[in-house]
Structure formats: structure tokens, C-alpha cells
Amino acid sequence: MQQQSKIKFDVKLPLILIHTPYGIKFFDRIAKTSAAKFYARFTTYLMPIITAVALFLIIGGIVVLFSNSIAREGVRGIGPQSNLLIPGLNPYLPIADGWIALIITIIIHEAGHGVVARVYGAKVESTGIVLLLILPIGAFVNIERDEMEKLSIKQKSSVMTAGPMSNIILAFVSLLCIFIITSTLTVAQPSNPNVFGVSITSVGSKTLAESLGLVKGSIIQQIQNKNIKTTNELNGNLSANLGNMISISWLNDKGEKITKQTTLPKERTPGKGILGVTIIEISDPKKVLNTYDSLFTTNPLALLAPPTIAQGSVPFSSMMQDKYSSPILGSYFPVVENFLFWIWFINFNVAIFNALPIGPLDGGQLYNTIIDKKTEGKKGILRHASKILTYGTIIVVALAFVVPWLLR
């Protein structure tokens, strides 16, 4: 195969696509191996499984949002941008780890397409990166359309599935590494039975909490002299005293107990908490570690909870990491585990999103090819079956974004 020798720029502001010849010879070498040929056969029929997982998670999330007002309030509190895998825009994606993980994810995804395309002899015209103005946001492998049209449905399915499947493999390798590291952790700081309450992880500006002097790290212990040990107890107590003057006691970041009087608003503002804080329960380090180690078999969906959100239940979160030590990685274990988490999280989400039956995505391209071939020459609504599938899936995905704001 003859390799291009020039770098080309395709400017479609605000996007800039940089086409390069780099990596094409690598795809050729890998494609000749028996491992690549096995991988190509392995991925042939897996797209529907990945798509089913994606739809299960999205529809399951929508059902929860319809049925659970607390879940809707939580989503409104963190904002719709939390659904986007863009570090810096998503408040819970760390910028450094997030961008590195995202770039690795895209490279692995596109390499999967490129290698399997070469296994079946489809020409890779170029590789490249996508810039949003000057910010790198993606990568691509440009496979000539005519070359893809020559492939059989099975071969095209293999090429399209190879990208998401490569992400899934890397995701689960990262997850396995997380469990291996976590299994080495020992509790360095046992829980103090005298410290109870709910810990504040953030305080909103111009809120009741800010006016009281509550800050990140404060531990709310009592409302009206009643001990508070769970988030439900705090929310229930505050809701029962709307419009009333209450006493609230908390420990500050120095461990000093403070008690103040305040009057609660007469009603909750939709989408906002009464105090204007985000909170987590004080966690027993040993219990957190044991629970996390068993998640793979007891509650695998909880493994997708970011340490920046579920701080009280993730051993390597900023809240819990100081409570453990690792004989292998020492004090660096949270750095390694957090990076591995974002590799797992971003790769998994990119994989299942790309498997959705939406036009330009990998799943959409495959399903549209199959549907168009089956409905060729048909009349009536069947002529538009692929478009109906795409638009129907877009509506389902959109519901996951808008339900929290449609239902108050």
C-alpha cells in the first residue's frame, strides 16, 4: 500500500481536521497478524450487544428520572453539562486526567477501526486529529467510502464494531487494575465514633449556608438539637421546618462545634436545596473499602459513579484517600487509581454511545446499511425506516437530558 506523504488541513470552522499519513503503516503491520484477524472475526456480531447495553442504561436512567423526584433535583443541581464528556465543561471531569483519558480513548477507538479495515483490505486514506479552533477534541481514521462499500455486511459490521469494542477492552483492563490496587489498600485512619453527621462538599454562592458561614468540609451534626447522621435525616428535618426558625450545629474544618439560629425559607426553590449545599454522609473507611471491592458482583452500575461525585463511597476520592495506605504505590495510589478510573469511565461511555443507532455513529452506520439493504425498493414508511430509527433514538437520548426540567 502506498502511503501519503503530505499533511492536509480541512477547515470547517469552528472545526479543523488535520489529515496525516501517520499510523497507516502501523495498521498494515498489525493487520497481518493472527491476533488482528481473530479480533476482526470476534467483533463481527457484537454491535447489537453493545447497543442493547447502551439503550438499557439510557432507558433505565429515564425511568429513574420519571419516578424519583430526588434524582431529578440532583440532576438539575449539577446541570445538563454533566452529561457531556468534555473536561472543563463538565464540572465533574478533571481537566488533566480527563483530557488525557479522552485523547487515549479516541486514539484507541479509531485504531480499532483502522486495523480491522486493513484486515479486510479496505484502504485507510489518512489518519488525523480534530481541533475545535486550537483545542484537540478528537481523532479519526479516514477509510475511503468506496472501499467500505466493497465490504460484505459482516465485514463492515466488524470494522464498525472494532472501535467501540477496543474502548470496552481498555475500559475493563483499567477497571481490573483499579480492583487490584484497591485490594492492596489498608485502613490508615479508622473512623472516629464520636464524629457523626453529614459532610458538606460544596457551598453555593448567595445561599443560606453561605450566610451562616458553612464551608466545604463542615460537618452538620444537629438540627433543632436532633442528631443528623444521614442525608435523608437532614433533608427530612429541614423540610419539616420550612418557614420556622431553627438551630443548626456543625463542626468547622478545625473540629470546633458551632451553633447558630436561622430562619428557613417558607418553601423550596425548584431545582435548589434549602441550604444550598451538596452533602455526603460520613463514611466508615473499612466499610467503604469492603463495599467497593464487592461492587463488581453486587452493584456493577455503581462502578460508573465518579469519585468527584460519590466521594463518600469511593476509596480513592479526595475525601477518602487519606484514610488508606497502599504497600505497592504508597501515597501515589489515588493518583494512579483516579487516572485509571477516567480511562475506564470515558472509554465505556464512548463505546456505548457510538453503538447507538444514530446516523453518523458507528452503530447508526451499520444499522442503516443493513436496513437500507433490506428495504431497497420498498414503498411507504419502510423507505424511511433508517431515518425513523435514528430520530427515534435521538428522542430517547434527548429525554435523558430534558426530563429533570420537564418534571418538577
C-alpha positions in Angstrom: 0.0 0.0 0.0 1.3 3.4 -0.9 1.4 5.9 1.9 0.6 9.6 1.5 3.4 11.9 2.3 1.6 15.2 3.0 -0.3 16.7 5.8 -3.6 18.3 4.7 -5.9 20.7 6.6 -9.6 20.6 6.2 -11.1 23.8 7.7 -14.8 23.8 8.6 -14.9 26.4 11.3 -15.1 26.0 14.2 -13.6 22.6 13.4 -10.2 22.0 11.8 -9.4 18.5 10.6 -5.7 17.7 10.2 -5.2 14.7 7.8 -1.8 12.9 8.2 -0.2 9.7 6.8 1.0 8.7 10.3 -0.1 5.3 11.6 -1.1 3.8 8.3 1.9 1.6 8.0 1.3 0.5 11.7 -2.2 -0.6 10.8 -0.8 -2.6 7.8 1.7 -4.4 10.1 -0.8 -5.2 12.8 -3.5 -6.3 10.3 -1.2 -9.1 9.0 -1.0 -10.7 12.5 -3.2 -13.7 13.5 -4.3 -11.7 16.6 -5.8 -8.9 14.4 -7.5 -11.5 12.2 -9.0 -13.2 15.2 -10.1 -9.8 16.6 -11.8 -9.0 13.3 -13.8 -12.2 13.5 -14.5 -11.7 17.2 -16.1 -8.3 16.7 -18.4 -9.3 13.8 -21.6 -9.8 15.8 -21.0 -7.8 19.0 -22.5 -4.4 18.0 -26.1 -5.4 18.9 -24.9 -6.4 22.4 -23.2 -3.1 23.0 -26.2 -1.2 21.6 -28.5 -3.2 24.0 -26.3 -2.2 27.0 -26.4 1.5 25.9 -30.2 1.5 25.5 -30.7 -0.3 28.8 -28.6 2.3 30.7 -30.3 5.2 29.0 -33.8 4.0 29.3 -33.2 2.8 32.9 -31.9 6.3 33.7 -35.0 7.9 32.2 -37.3 5.6 34.2 -35.5 6.6 37.4 -35.8 10.3 36.5 -39.6 9.9 35.8 -40.2 8.1 39.1 -37.8 9.8 41.5 -38.1 13.5 42.3 -34.8 13.5 44.3 -32.9 12.1 41.3 -34.4 14.9 39.1 -33.4 17.5 41.7 -29.9 16.1 41.8 -29.5 16.2 38.0 -30.8 19.8 37.9 -28.4 20.7 40.6 -25.3 19.5 38.7 -26.6 20.9 35.4 -27.0 19.3 31.9 -23.3 19.9 31.1 -22.6 16.9 33.4 -23.8 14.6 30.6 -21.1 15.8 28.3 -17.6 14.1 28.2 -15.8 17.5 27.8 -13.2 18.2 30.6 -13.6 21.8 31.6 -17.2 22.0 30.6 -18.4 19.0 32.7 -17.7 20.2 36.3 -17.0 16.6 37.5 -14.4 15.7 34.9 -10.9 16.7 36.0 -9.2 18.7 33.3 -5.8 17.0 33.2 -6.9 13.3 33.7 -10.0 14.0 31.7 -8.3 15.3 28.5 -5.5 12.6 28.6 -8.1 9.9 29.0 -10.3 11.3 26.3 -7.4 11.5 23.8 -6.3 8.0 24.6 -10.0 6.8 24.2 -10.3 8.4 20.8 -7.0 7.1 19.5 -7.8 3.5 20.7 -11.3 3.8 19.1 -10.0 4.9 15.7 -7.1 2.5 15.7 -9.6 -0.3 16.1 -11.4 0.8 13.0 -8.2 1.2 11.1 -6.6 -2.2 11.9 -9.8 -4.2 11.1 -10.4 -2.2 7.9 -6.9 -3.3 6.8 -7.6 -6.9 7.8 -10.3 -6.9 5.1 -8.3 -4.9 2.6 -10.1 -1.6 2.9 -7.8 1.3 2.2 -7.1 3.8 5.0 -6.7 7.1 3.3 -5.4 9.1 6.2 -5.4 9.5 10.0 -5.7 12.7 11.9 -6.9 14.9 14.7 -9.9 17.1 15.1 -9.4 20.6 16.5 -12.1 22.9 17.9 -10.3 26.0 16.9 -6.9 25.2 18.6 -8.3 22.7 21.1 -7.8 19.0 20.2 -11.2 17.2 20.7 -10.8 14.0 18.7 -9.0 11.8 16.2 -10.1 9.9 13.1 -9.2 7.2 10.7 -10.4 8.1 7.2 -11.5 5.0 5.3 -12.4 5.5 1.7 -16.2 5.2 1.2 -15.8 3.2 -2.0 -13.6 0.8 -0.1 -16.2 0.3 2.6 -18.9 -0.3 0.0 -16.9 -3.2 -1.3 -17.1 -5.0 2.0 -19.8 -7.5 2.9 -22.2 -6.7 5.7 -20.3 -9.0 8.1 -17.0 -7.3 7.3 -18.5 -3.8 7.6 -20.0 -4.9 11.0 -16.6 -6.0 12.1 -15.0 -2.7 11.1 -17.7 -0.6 12.7 -17.7 -2.6 15.9 -13.9 -2.7 16.3 -13.9 0.9 17.5 -16.3 0.6 20.4 -15.0 -2.9 21.3 -11.5 -1.6 21.6 -12.7 1.0 24.0 -14.6 -1.6 26.1 -11.5 -3.8 26.3 -9.3 -0.9 27.5 -12.1 0.1 29.9 -12.3 -3.3 31.6 -8.5 -3.6 31.7 -8.4 -0.3 33.6 -11.2 -1.4 35.9 -9.4 -4.6 36.7 -6.3 -2.6 37.6 -8.4 -0.5 39.9 -9.6 -3.6 41.7 -6.1 -5.0 42.0 -4.8 -1.7 43.6 -7.8 -1.4 45.8 -7.3 -4.9 47.1 -3.9 -3.9 48.5 -5.3 -0.9 50.5 -5.3 -1.0 54.3 -7.2 1.4 56.6 -4.7 4.0 57.9 -7.3 6.2 59.7 -10.1 4.2 61.5 -13.4 6.1 61.8 -14.0 8.1 65.0 -17.2 7.0 66.6 -17.6 10.5 68.2 -17.7 12.2 64.8 -21.1 11.9 63.1 -23.2 14.0 60.7 -23.1 14.8 57.0 -20.2 16.5 55.4 -20.5 19.5 53.0 -18.7 19.1 49.7 -19.6 22.4 48.2 -21.5 25.6 49.1 -23.4 27.7 46.6 -23.0 31.4 46.4 -25.6 33.7 47.9 -27.2 30.8 49.8 -28.4 30.3 53.3 -25.4 28.1 54.0 -23.0 30.8 52.9 -24.7 33.4 55.1 -24.4 31.1 58.1 -20.7 30.6 57.5 -20.9 26.9 56.4 -17.9 26.0 54.2 -16.7 22.9 52.3 -15.6 20.4 54.9 -18.1 21.5 57.6 -20.0 18.6 59.2 -23.6 19.3 60.0 -24.5 17.4 63.2 -27.7 18.7 64.6 -30.9 20.5 63.6 -33.1 21.6 66.5 -30.9 19.6 68.8 -31.7 16.4 66.9 -28.7 14.4 65.7 -28.2 14.2 61.9 -26.4 11.1 60.6 -27.8 10.6 57.1 -28.6 12.9 54.2 -32.3 11.7 54.4 -32.4 12.8 58.1 -31.1 16.3 57.2 -33.4 16.7 54.2 -36.4 15.5 56.2 -35.7 17.7 59.2 -35.2 20.8 57.0 -38.4 20.1 55.0 -40.4 19.7 58.2 -39.3 23.1 59.5 -39.8 25.3 56.4 -40.7 28.8 57.4 -39.5 28.2 61.0 -36.6 29.5 63.0 -34.2 26.6 63.7 -30.9 26.0 65.4 -28.2 24.3 63.4 -24.9 22.9 64.8 -21.9 21.8 62.8 -18.1 21.1 63.1 -15.9 23.5 61.2 -12.7 22.4 59.4 -10.8 22.7 62.8 -13.2 20.4 64.6 -14.8 23.2 66.6 -18.5 23.0 67.2 -20.6 26.0 66.1 -24.3 26.5 66.7 -26.4 29.3 65.1 -30.0 30.3 64.7 -31.6 30.9 61.3 -35.0 31.1 59.6 -35.7 28.7 56.8 -37.5 29.8 53.7 -41.2 29.1 53.5 -40.8 26.8 50.5 -38.1 25.1 48.5 -37.0 26.8 45.3 -37.4 24.2 42.4 -34.0 22.8 41.5 -32.3 24.1 44.6 -31.7 22.8 48.1 -32.9 24.5 51.2 -29.4 25.3 52.5 -27.7 25.5 49.1 -25.1 22.8 49.7 -24.1 19.4 48.4 -23.6 16.8 51.1 -22.3 13.3 51.7 -22.6 11.1 54.7 -19.6 10.5 57.0 -18.2 7.1 55.9 -16.5 4.3 57.8 -13.3 3.7 55.8 -13.3 -0.1 56.4 -17.0 -0.4 55.3 -16.3 1.8 52.2 -13.4 -0.4 51.2 -15.2 -3.6 51.6 -18.3 -2.3 49.8 -16.3 -1.0 46.8 -14.3 -4.3 46.5 -17.7 -6.2 46.2 -19.3 -3.8 43.7 -18.4 -5.8 40.6 -20.7 -8.7 41.8 -23.2 -6.8 43.9 -23.9 -3.5 42.0 -21.8 -3.1 38.9 -23.6 0.1 37.8 -22.1 1.8 40.9 -18.7 1.5 39.3 -19.7 4.3 37.0 -20.1 6.7 39.9 -17.3 9.3 39.5 -15.1 9.8 42.6 -15.7 13.6 42.2 -19.5 12.9 42.9 -19.6 9.8 45.1 -16.8 10.9 47.3 -18.0 9.1 50.4 -18.2 5.7 48.7 -15.0 5.7 46.6 -11.7 4.8 48.4 -9.6 6.9 46.1 -11.8 10.1 46.2 -10.4 13.3 47.6 -12.5 12.8 50.7 -11.5 9.2 51.4 -7.9 8.8 50.0 -6.1 10.0 53.2 -7.8 7.2 55.2 -5.9 4.4 53.3 -2.4 3.3 52.5 -1.0 1.1 49.8 2.1 -1.1 50.3 2.6 -1.1 46.5 2.0 2.5 45.4 2.3 4.3 48.8 0.8 7.8 48.8 0.6 7.8 45.0 -2.2 5.2 44.8 -5.1 7.8 44.5 -3.2 9.5 41.5 -3.0 6.2 39.7 -6.5 5.0 40.6 -8.2 8.3 39.6 -6.4 8.2 36.2 -7.4 4.6 35.7 -11.0 5.4 36.7 -11.3 8.1 34.0 -9.8 5.7 31.4 -12.5 3.2 32.4 -15.3 5.7 32.6 -14.6 7.6 29.4 -13.8 4.5 27.3 -17.0 2.8 28.4 -19.2 5.8 27.8 -17.7 6.5 24.4 -18.1 2.8 23.4 -21.8 2.6 24.2 -22.6 6.0 22.8 -21.0 5.1 19.5 -23.1 1.9 19.4 -26.4 3.8 19.4 -28.4 3.6 16.1 -27.9 7.2 15.3 -26.9 8.1 11.7 -23.3 9.1 11.8 -22.3 7.0 14.8 -20.7 3.5 14.3 -24.0 1.8 15.3 -26.0 4.1 13.1 -23.8 3.5 10.0 -24.1 -0.3 10.5 -27.8 -0.5 11.2 -28.6 2.0 8.4 -26.6 -0.1 5.9 -28.5 -3.3 6.9 -31.9 -1.6 6.9 -31.4 0.2 3.6 -30.3 -3.1 2.0 -33.4 -4.9 3.4 -35.8 -2.2 2.4 -34.3 -1.4 -1.0 -37.2 -0.9 -3.5 -39.8 -0.9 -0.7 -42.6 1.7 -0.7 -44.3 3.6 2.1 -42.9 4.0 5.6 -40.3 1.3 5.0 -38.4 3.6 2.7 -37.7 5.8 5.8 -37.0 3.0 8.3 -33.4 4.0 8.9 -34.3 7.7 9.5 -37.1 6.6 11.8 -34.6 4.6 13.8 -32.2 7.4 14.0 -34.7 10.1 15.0 -36.4 7.7 17.5 -33.1 7.1 19.2 -32.3 10.8 19.3 -35.6 11.4 21.1 -34.8 8.8 23.7 -31.4 10.3 24.3 -32.8 13.8 24.5 -35.3 12.6 27.1 -32.4 11.8 29.4 -31.4 15.4 29.2 -34.7 17.2 29.5 -36.9 15.1 31.9 -35.4 16.7 35.0 -36.5 20.1 33.7 -39.9 19.0 32.3 -41.0 17.4 35.6 -40.6 19.5 38.7 
